[in-house]
Amino acid sequence: MLNWIDQVGGYLDGLEQTADQIADAIVELERATCHAATDDINHGCAKLGSLLKELEIRLTQRESLLQTCPQQPAPSTLKLALQGISHSKAVELANRTEHVAAHLRLIHQKSMGLFVGQFHLSGVTEHFLRMLTGNLSQQFSLEPNRESQTGSLLDRAA
């Protein structure tokens, strides 16, 4: 059982490292977006993509840990699995899982904010062109048959 607990500890170490790298990449992308640094944005997106692939690998490792959990039937989360073990290190790791989950939720919120900001910035060029041509009333539409459409693309997607 101690071997499994040590494996979970190693998994959480790697997951925290990956989460920190993703958070740093998002901060870099926010800076690049503020400065309209296209090359930095492209580089940041590529870096973020590779980090997200690494996160997917980590999640696969979590599934593997759950399958080898000493408790049978195996709980659905590592936190539940660790809470079912009466060992001081298991309690510490259960608390760490909560900390990492909160960090990942924060990263998710920041990435969604970045996406929304970049999406709206991507329409700035179109808006300026409409201003220059004096055609401010025409709205962007994905459907070529419609002449005008109200609301933004994100509002319609929601």
C-alpha positions as CSV (number, residue, x, y, z in Angstrom):
1,M,0.0,0.0,0.0
2,L,2.9,2.4,0.7
3,N,4.2,1.8,-2.8
4,W,0.8,2.9,-4.2
5,I,0.8,6.0,-1.9
6,D,4.3,6.9,-3.1
7,Q,3.2,6.5,-6.8
8,V,0.3,8.9,-6.1
9,G,2.8,11.3,-4.5
10,G,4.9,11.2,-7.6
11,Y,1.9,11.6,-9.8
12,L,0.8,14.7,-7.9
13,D,4.3,16.2,-8.1
14,G,4.3,15.8,-11.9
15,L,0.7,17.1,-12.1
16,E,1.6,20.2,-10.0
17,Q,4.6,20.9,-12.2
18,T,2.5,20.6,-15.4
19,A,-0.2,22.8,-13.9
20,D,2.4,25.5,-13.0
21,Q,3.9,25.3,-16.5
22,I,0.4,25.8,-18.0
23,A,-0.3,28.7,-15.7
24,D,3.0,30.3,-16.8
25,A,2.2,29.7,-20.5
26,I,-1.2,31.4,-20.0
27,V,0.4,34.4,-18.4
28,E,2.9,34.6,-21.3
29,L,-0.1,34.5,-23.7
30,E,-1.9,37.2,-21.8
31,R,1.2,39.5,-22.1
32,A,1.7,38.7,-25.8
33,T,-2.0,39.4,-26.4
34,C,-1.8,42.8,-24.6
35,H,1.2,43.7,-26.7
36,A,-0.3,42.3,-29.9
37,A,2.9,40.3,-30.4
38,T,1.8,37.8,-33.1
39,D,4.9,35.7,-33.1
40,D,4.9,35.4,-29.3
41,I,1.2,34.5,-29.4
42,N,1.8,31.7,-32.0
43,H,4.8,30.4,-30.0
44,G,2.7,30.6,-26.8
45,C,-0.2,28.7,-28.4
46,A,2.2,25.9,-29.6
47,K,3.8,25.7,-26.1
48,L,0.3,25.6,-24.5
49,G,-0.7,22.8,-26.9
50,S,2.2,20.6,-25.9
51,L,1.6,21.2,-22.3
52,L,-2.1,20.2,-22.7
53,K,-0.9,17.0,-24.3
54,E,1.3,16.4,-21.3
55,L,-1.7,17.1,-19.0
56,E,-3.7,14.4,-21.0
57,I,-0.9,12.0,-20.3
58,R,-1.1,12.8,-16.6
59,L,-4.8,12.1,-16.6
60,T,-4.1,8.7,-18.1
61,Q,-1.7,8.1,-15.3
62,R,-4.4,9.0,-12.8
63,E,-6.8,6.4,-14.3
64,S,-4.0,3.8,-14.1
65,L,-3.5,4.7,-10.4
66,L,-7.2,4.3,-9.7
67,Q,-7.2,0.9,-11.3
68,T,-4.4,-0.3,-9.1
69,C,-5.9,1.2,-5.9
70,P,-5.6,-1.1,-2.9
71,Q,-9.3,-0.5,-2.1
72,Q,-11.8,-2.6,-4.0
73,P,-14.0,-1.6,-5.7
74,A,-11.7,1.4,-6.6
75,P,-13.2,4.8,-5.9
76,S,-13.8,7.2,-8.7
77,T,-11.2,9.8,-7.6
78,L,-7.8,9.8,-6.0
79,K,-9.0,12.0,-3.2
80,L,-11.7,9.4,-2.3
81,A,-9.1,6.6,-2.6
82,L,-6.7,8.4,-0.3
83,Q,-9.3,9.3,2.2
84,G,-10.2,5.6,2.5
85,I,-6.6,4.8,3.6
86,S,-5.7,5.3,7.3
87,H,-2.1,6.5,6.8
88,S,-0.8,10.0,7.6
89,K,0.8,10.3,4.2
90,A,-2.5,9.4,2.5
91,V,-4.2,12.3,4.4
92,E,-1.5,14.7,3.3
93,L,-1.9,13.6,-0.3
94,A,-5.7,13.9,-0.2
95,N,-5.2,17.5,0.8
96,R,-2.8,18.0,-2.0
97,T,-5.3,16.6,-4.5
98,E,-7.7,19.3,-3.4
99,H,-5.0,22.0,-3.8
100,V,-4.1,20.8,-7.3
101,A,-7.8,20.6,-8.3
102,A,-8.3,24.2,-7.1
103,H,-5.2,25.3,-9.1
104,L,-6.5,23.6,-12.2
105,R,-9.9,25.3,-11.8
106,L,-8.2,28.7,-11.6
107,I,-6.2,27.8,-14.7
108,H,-9.4,26.8,-16.5
109,Q,-11.0,30.2,-15.6
110,K,-8.0,32.2,-16.8
111,S,-7.8,30.3,-20.0
112,M,-11.4,30.8,-20.8
113,G,-11.0,34.6,-20.1
114,L,-8.0,34.6,-22.4
115,F,-10.0,32.8,-25.1
116,V,-12.9,35.3,-24.9
117,G,-10.5,38.2,-25.0
118,Q,-8.6,36.9,-28.0
119,F,-11.9,36.1,-29.7
120,H,-13.1,39.6,-29.3
121,L,-9.8,41.1,-30.4
122,S,-9.9,39.0,-33.5
123,G,-13.0,40.9,-34.6
124,V,-11.3,44.3,-34.2
125,T,-9.9,44.4,-37.7
126,E,-13.3,43.7,-39.2
127,H,-14.9,46.4,-37.0
128,F,-12.2,48.9,-38.1
129,L,-12.8,48.0,-41.8
130,R,-16.6,48.6,-41.3
131,M,-15.8,51.9,-39.7
132,L,-13.6,53.0,-42.5
133,T,-16.2,52.0,-45.1
134,G,-19.0,53.6,-43.2
135,N,-20.9,50.4,-42.9
136,L,-21.3,50.1,-39.1
137,S,-24.7,48.5,-39.2
138,Q,-23.8,45.2,-40.8
139,Q,-23.1,42.4,-38.3
140,F,-20.8,39.5,-38.8
141,S,-22.6,36.3,-39.9
142,L,-21.5,32.8,-40.5
143,E,-24.5,32.2,-42.7
144,P,-24.1,33.9,-46.0
145,N,-27.8,34.0,-46.8
146,R,-28.6,36.3,-43.9
147,E,-28.1,40.0,-44.5
148,S,-27.8,41.1,-40.9
149,Q,-27.7,39.3,-37.6
150,T,-27.8,40.6,-34.1
151,G,-25.6,39.4,-31.2
152,S,-22.1,38.2,-31.1
153,L,-20.8,34.8,-32.2
154,L,-20.0,33.9,-28.6
155,D,-23.5,34.9,-27.5
156,R,-25.0,32.6,-30.1
157,A,-22.7,29.8,-29.2
158,A,-23.7,30.0,-25.6
